[in-house]
């Protein structure tokens, strides 16, 4: 009996038990932001935090970067959404279809950053 209880506790502790909530789904998937083009400014990729939760792309700007152009496109080049936002406000974009996407951030000084992500159904 002791072995049964101990093995059940170990399974639960390692997330094997089906009763445990999946925390990664609650928090969303973090998207890595990379520098695409720099025009002499400091690297600001760490101030842009995009996350994907199901079909919703959420972007948080932790610093005032001025006006930022945001484009979401498929990897084939079809534009899904193109908008401009004043930072440090964030934004949310609904991605209707499953597939591979690229989000591009263009700062007012011309610096560009991007992140790649996949939407699954």
N, C-alpha and C positions, 0 to 999 in steps of 0.2 A: 504494500500500500504506500509506503514511504517513497519507493522508486517511482510509482505512478504520479504522485503529487509533485515530486521534484522535477520529473521530466515535463509535466504540464507547465510548471512555473518557468522552466527554462525556455520552452517553446514560446510562451507568452512574452517573455523578456526579449526575445530575439525577433518578435514581430511575426511569428509563424501562425499564431492563433488567429482565427478568422474574426474574433470579436474586436480586434484592434482597428481603430480608424487609420486610414492612410493619410498621414500628415502632409505628404508632398502634394496631394490633390487639394488640400485645404489652403495651402500657401501659394500654389502656382509654381510654374517652372521658370527659373531664372534664365534670362537670355544674355549671353556674353556680348558685350559691345566692343567693337574693334575700331581703330582709327583707319579711315580710308584715305583722306587727304588732309594735310596740314599746311596752313599758310603762315607758319611762323609763330602761332599761338601755343599756349601750354596745352597738354593733353587733358581733355575734359571728359574722357570716356567713363571715368569713375563717378561722375556726377549724373549720369544717365542710367536709370535702372528700369529696364523693361522686363515684365513677367507675363507669362501666358497661363491663363486659367481656362481650360476647355477652349472655347472659341473667342475669348476676350483677351486682347492685348492691352495691358495697362503699363503706362510709362510714368515714372516719377522722376522729376528733376530736383536734385538736392541742392542746387545752386542756381542763382539767377544768371542765365546764359543769354538773356535778351529774347528776341524773337527767333524761334527755331522752326524750320520747315521739316515736316515729318511725312515720309512716303512709305507706304506699305505696298509691296508688289510681289507677285509670284516670282519664282526663280526663272521662269520663262520670260519675264519682263512685263507682264500685264499688271497695270496699276489697280490696286484694290481700294486704296484710300490715299488722298493727298491733302494735307492740311497744314496750317501754321498755328503755333501756340506761343503765347507769351509765358516765359518761365519766371518763377519756379512752379507755376501751375502744372499739373499733370494732365494726362488724357487717357481715354479708353477708346479702343477701336474694336468693333465686332468683325471677326473674320468668318464669313458664311460657309466656306467650303474647306474640306480637308486638303492638305497639300503642303508643299515647301514654300516658305516665304522669306523675304528680306525686308527689314525695316531700316530706312536710311534717315539719319538726322543731319540736317545742314544748318550750321550756325550762321549768324549774321555776318561773321568775318570770313565765311567761305569754308571753314573747316567742316569735314564730313566724317561721320561715324556710322557704322552699320552693325546689325545683328541678324543672324539667321535663325529660323525656327520652323518647326513642323506642327501643323494642326492635324489632329487625328479625330475621328468620330468616336 
